[in-house]
Amino acid sequence: MEKKEYTLSEKEEIFDDIKVFRFIPKDGENIRYTAGQFFKIGDAGKKEEPKFRYYSASSSPDMDYLEFAVKIVGRFTGHLDSLPINSFVQMEGPYGHFIYGGEEKSLFIGSGVGVAPLMSIIRGLKYQNKIKDAILIYGGRKTEKMPFFKELGRLEEESKGLKIYYALTGEEKLPEGCKGVLKRIDIGVIMQLVPDFRERTIYMCGHKEMLSSLNKTLQIEGLSLEKIKIERWG
Ligand SMILES: Cc1cc2nc3c(=O)[nH]c(=O)nc-3n(C[C@H](O)[C@H](O)[C@H](O)COP(=O)(O)OP(=O)(O)OC[C@H]3O[C@@H](n4cnc5c(N)ncnc54)[C@H](O)[C@@H]3O)c2cc1C
């Protein structure tokens, strides 16, 4: 486990409370990690509790910065959001085992900022030219509020093996160029969009309720536990 000071280099507002933060290592050497892992970000210049929180990197290890998609919901995120560019934070990690296993066929399921570790994995695979047969189902309200929407569109166009579907709850019709459904992700949506889901290893991160319900229903549909990888944030 490494611990290093990082500098806040960029903050991108996706929509209202959704921000993407980029940090560069103060000494120029990024902490080595595997796509899908998370970091402890700490002591963001604040004296009182909370002193740290955990965040999944959305960057891939080939990038020279660490990137995080964060929903501003409470004390730590509020403070992170108030930091001026060039502020220092403590970065500790990497942590976690939510790592792509190299399978031929995969299904990534993410909702909200829960897409972060999946983005890291997809970016990493694209960089290494290793996308084989991967499908992402990305859930959210409206595409304009969803981090990485434009980049994912480009990645899909450029990568033969990558398909992206959206599950949108705040739109009346699917935006131009988007495939998917106008409802929350559930087992019915998976069956409809990815009929061969039983042949895939499934990686998911996002809303608690979605993860619990999919975990149960996927097993009922015959998927073994080894084929269901879940990153839980709480
Ligand atoms: C392994 C791991 C990886 C994580 N990765 C990320 C990440 O990439 N991006 C990210 O935004 N968070 C991530 N989290 C959650 C993060 O660690 C914090 O818990 C979160 O940012 C809230 O911290 P806070 O101090 O601002 O809120 P707190 O002051 O601790 O909580 C405020 C309130 O907000 C609620 N809340 C917390 N998260 C959400 C949410 N997403 N939506 C709605 N309400 C919420 C809490 O239940 C609480 O009621 C991750 C957690 C873990 C364990």
The ligand as a MOL file (V3000), in Angstrom:
LIG
                    3D

  0  0  0     0  0            999 V3000
M  V30 BEGIN CTAB
M  V30 COUNTS 53 58 0 0 0
M  V30 BEGIN ATOM
M  V30 1 C -14.8690 1.0460 -2.0070 0
M  V30 2 C -15.6570 2.3270 -2.1090 0
M  V30 3 C -15.5580 3.0750 -3.2770 0
M  V30 4 C -16.3100 4.2520 -3.4070 0
M  V30 5 N -16.2200 4.9640 -4.5550 0
M  V30 6 C -16.9640 6.0920 -4.7170 0
M  V30 7 C -16.9020 6.8420 -5.9320 0
M  V30 8 O -16.1540 6.5190 -6.8880 0
M  V30 9 N -17.6960 7.9460 -6.0360 0
M  V30 10 C -18.5310 8.3520 -5.0060 0
M  V30 11 O -19.2160 9.3830 -5.1750 0
M  V30 12 N -18.5850 7.6600 -3.8360 0
M  V30 13 C -17.8260 6.5670 -3.6550 0
M  V30 14 N -17.8720 5.8820 -2.4660 0
M  V30 15 C -18.6460 6.4580 -1.3400 0
M  V30 16 C -17.7440 7.4450 -0.5670 0
M  V30 17 O -16.7150 6.7300 0.1050 0
M  V30 18 C -18.5110 8.2750 0.4830 0
M  V30 19 O -19.2170 7.4150 1.3200 0
M  V30 20 C -19.4800 9.2580 -0.1670 0
M  V30 21 O -18.7500 10.1280 -1.0400 0
M  V30 22 C -20.2060 10.1210 0.8860 0
M  V30 23 O -19.2620 10.7890 1.6880 0
M  V30 24 P -19.6460 12.1550 2.4400 0
M  V30 25 O -18.7240 12.3490 3.6080 0
M  V30 26 O -19.7470 13.2830 1.4650 0
M  V30 27 O -21.1180 11.8830 2.9640 0
M  V30 28 P -21.5780 11.5640 4.4800 0
M  V30 29 O -21.5440 12.8750 5.2190 0
M  V30 30 O -20.8090 10.4240 5.0310 0
M  V30 31 O -23.0570 11.0830 4.1820 0
M  V30 32 C -24.1110 11.9360 3.8040 0
M  V30 33 C -25.3840 11.1840 3.3980 0
M  V30 34 O -25.3370 10.8780 2.0110 0
M  V30 35 C -25.7060 9.5110 1.7770 0
M  V30 36 N -24.9990 9.0850 0.5830 0
M  V30 37 C -23.7230 8.6090 0.5000 0
M  V30 38 N -23.4040 8.3260 -0.7750 0
M  V30 39 C -24.5150 8.6330 -1.5300 0
M  V30 40 C -24.8230 8.5820 -2.9090 0
M  V30 41 N -23.9280 8.1250 -3.8130 0
M  V30 42 N -26.0530 8.9920 -3.3130 0
M  V30 43 C -26.9580 9.4460 -2.4360 0
M  V30 44 N -26.7350 9.5250 -1.1090 0
M  V30 45 C -25.5330 9.1210 -0.6520 0
M  V30 46 C -25.2990 8.7900 3.0130 0
M  V30 47 O -26.0720 7.6290 3.1860 0
M  V30 48 C -25.5920 9.8510 4.1010 0
M  V30 49 O -26.9300 9.7770 4.4860 0
M  V30 50 C -17.1450 4.6970 -2.3290 0
M  V30 51 C -17.1920 3.9370 -1.1440 0
M  V30 52 C -16.4760 2.7710 -1.0410 0
M  V30 53 C -16.5680 1.9850 0.2330 0
M  V30 END ATOM
M  V30 BEGIN BOND
M  V30 1 1 1 2
M  V30 2 1 2 3
M  V30 3 2 2 52
M  V30 4 2 3 4
M  V30 5 1 4 5
M  V30 6 1 4 50
M  V30 7 2 5 6
M  V30 8 1 6 7
M  V30 9 1 6 13
M  V30 10 2 7 8
M  V30 11 1 7 9
M  V30 12 1 9 10
M  V30 13 2 10 11
M  V30 14 1 10 12
M  V30 15 2 12 13
M  V30 16 1 13 14
M  V30 17 1 14 15
M  V30 18 1 14 50
M  V30 19 1 15 16
M  V30 20 1 16 17
M  V30 21 1 16 18
M  V30 22 1 18 19
M  V30 23 1 18 20
M  V30 24 1 20 21
M  V30 25 1 20 22
M  V30 26 1 22 23
M  V30 27 1 23 24
M  V30 28 2 24 25
M  V30 29 1 24 26
M  V30 30 1 24 27
M  V30 31 1 27 28
M  V30 32 2 28 29
M  V30 33 1 28 30
M  V30 34 1 28 31
M  V30 35 1 31 32
M  V30 36 1 32 33
M  V30 37 1 33 34
M  V30 38 1 33 48
M  V30 39 1 34 35
M  V30 40 1 35 36
M  V30 41 1 35 46
M  V30 42 1 36 37
M  V30 43 1 36 45
M  V30 44 2 37 38
M  V30 45 1 38 39
M  V30 46 1 39 40
M  V30 47 2 39 45
M  V30 48 1 40 41
M  V30 49 2 40 42
M  V30 50 1 42 43
M  V30 51 2 43 44
M  V30 52 1 44 45
M  V30 53 1 46 47
M  V30 54 1 46 48
M  V30 55 1 48 49
M  V30 56 2 50 51
M  V30 57 1 51 52
M  V30 58 1 52 53
M  V30 END BOND
M  V30 END CTAB
M  END
